Amino acid sequence: MVKVHVVVCSTSLPSNIQTGLGSQHDSRKFIEVVEGIKIKVGRGHPRTKPDEVVADATYNDTKIRAYLRRRNISSNIGVNKRNQKKPRLGRPTRLDEESYKKNRSCIERFNSQIKTRFKRIVLRYERLESCFRGLLDIACFLIYWKKLQARGILK
């Protein structure tokens, strides 16, 4: 079984997509997915560092938070109550509720686009990961295409 790991921008367009094993926890692919971000901005090298990462409580891990701090990326990650045995002393982790709710909906919108428009991806008919990955790439291309048509860039 294949699991999809996606980074989306604030307009629900995918920035980086990775596939992984279904039995593997989501947080194990986080660093690989974030390192794969490349945003072309004008001339020169593409941007590889987002301003902020918004993630749900699944990604509440000390390794992930240390990685984001090391790269100077602000994190807006919910606290997983099940992982805490007792309240921690010191500075609490940052969680901006308004920003979290606003930006968390971006990934939900992307997931709903995949689920409603591309049933074959949701049901995972493909046996080979390369075929599944190809379908994901085509789906992302069609999402970008539709967004460009809505903006009037393409006719």
KABELUR-V921844 format. One record per residue. N is the residue number from 1. SS is DSSP state (h for helix, s for strand, l for the rest). PHI is phi in whole degrees, -180 to 180 (* if undefined). OMEGA is omega in whole degrees, -180 to 180 (NA if undefined). Layout:
n=(N:N)
ss=(SS:SS)
phi=(PHI:PHI)
omega=(OMEGA:OMEGA)
This chain:
n=(1:2:3:4:5:6:7:8:9:10:11:12:13:14:15:16:17:18:19:20:21:22:23:24:25:26:27:28:29:30:31:32:33:34:35:36:37:38:39:40:41:42:43:44:45:46:47:48:49:50:51:52:53:54:55:56:57:58:59:60:61:62:63:64:65:66:67:68:69:70:71:72:73:74:75:76:77:78:79:80:81:82:83:84:85:86:87:88:89:90:91:92:93:94:95:96:97:98:99:100:101:102:103:104:105:106:107:108:109:110:111:112:113:114:115:116:117:118:119:120:121:122:123:124:125:126:127:128:129:130:131:132:133:134:135:136:137:138:139:140:141:142:143:144:145:146:147:148:149:150:151:152:153:154:155)
ss=(l:s:s:s:s:s:s:s:l:l:l:l:l:s:s:s:s:s:s:s:s:l:l:l:l:h:h:h:h:h:h:h:h:h:h:l:l:l:s:l:l:l:l:l:l:l:s:l:l:l:l:s:s:s:s:l:h:h:h:l:l:h:h:h:h:h:h:h:h:h:l:l:l:s:s:s:s:l:l:l:h:h:h:l:l:l:l:l:l:l:l:l:l:l:l:l:h:h:h:h:h:h:h:h:h:h:h:h:h:h:h:h:h:h:h:h:h:l:h:h:h:h:h:l:l:l:l:l:h:h:h:h:h:h:h:h:h:h:h:h:h:h:h:h:h:h:h:h:h:h:l:l:l:l:l)
phi=(*:-113:-115:-105:-117:-130:-114:-120:-88:-70:-101:66:-98:-70:-98:-154:-129:-130:-114:-148:-69:-68:-84:-85:-68:-59:-68:-71:-100:-58:-64:-63:-70:-68:-68:-84:-72:-140:-115:-78:-128:64:-90:95:-71:-72:-73:-120:-127:-75:-72:-146:-114:-111:-143:-82:-67:-61:-94:-79:-140:-65:-65:-67:-64:-67:-61:-66:-65:-64:-88:63:-110:-75:-112:-128:-116:-66:-93:-84:-65:-70:-84:-93:-85:-147:-60:-87:-86:101:-72:-72:-73:-79:-147:-93:-60:-64:-65:-62:-65:-66:-83:-68:-67:-63:-69:-67:-65:-63:-63:-69:-63:-64:-69:-85:-98:-131:-64:-63:-73:-65:-80:55:-69:-73:-86:-84:-66:-66:-68:-63:-64:-62:-64:-63:-63:-65:-62:-65:-60:-67:-66:-62:-59:-65:-65:-68:-67:-65:-82:86:-77:-111:-115)
omega=(-176:178:-177:177:-172:168:179:177:-175:177:178:175:-177:176:179:178:175:173:-180:179:179:-179:-178:180:-177:-175:180:-179:-173:-176:179:-180:-179:179:-180:-179:175:-178:180:-180:178:-179:176:-178:177:177:179:-177:176:178:-176:175:176:-179:179:-172:177:-176:178:-177:-178:179:-180:180:178:178:-180:178:-180:179:178:178:179:-178:175:-174:179:-180:179:-175:-178:-179:-178:178:177:-179:-178:174:177:-177:179:178:-177:173:177:-173:-178:179:-180:-179:-179:-175:177:180:180:179:178:177:178:179:179:176:179:-176:-176:-175:-174:-176:-178:178:-178:-178:177:178:-172:178:-178:179:-180:177:178:179:177:177:177:179:178:179:179:177:-179:176:177:-179:-180:179:179:176:179:179:178:180:177:179:NA)
